[in-house]
């Protein structure tokens, strides 16, 4: 993921993540909880949340609709916005869950999954009031490659480690199965970088060597298509 500086009112930011609601409205994150918004397709930007002095990095952000947005980051922080990104309330349980969180999937207005280092996968079913750590080892890998859910029950998490490992669940995170994607012969890396779904049937994973892997059975098997 290539980082590029943004300059807003003579201040420079390096975005850590972004999410777009539509072609016009999007949010960018930067260090210290800075949130930058565009409402005209990146022709202009405004800072809607200034740095909070914590130096904690917000790692991922996702729109659910035009009002609900959720973000996660270092040391277990999870923030929610109920007004499209203009104001934010911390909802993460940082007393019990202090792992660095790398990616989030807002499946419904109540069900969120958040993945991070040290095999950490958190789930809420009440919009962030309470969180549960998924009781599965994930081979002690960092879940830093991303996660994507087709629905509240079926989804995939991946690691960025050099081994091509993915896991899928079809029962809301109670049980998980390991699937290793097969890279072409001769490739020197099996790193996976991101995963996404069309929320109908297809899961797509982007990997090293410009490889794209597609699953049409909710993560049980993959075919290399690019």
Secondary structure, DSSP 8 states (H G I E B T S, - for coil): ----EEEETTEEEE-SEEEESSSS-EEEEEGGGEEEEESSTTSS-EEEE---SS---EEEEEESSSS-EEEEEGGG-EEEESSTTSS-EE---TTT--S-EEEEEE-SSS-EEEEETTTEEEEESSTTSS-EE----GGG----SEEEESSSS-EEEE--STT-EEEEESSTTSS-EEEE----TT-S---EEEEEE-SSS-EEEEETTTEEEEESSTTS--EE--
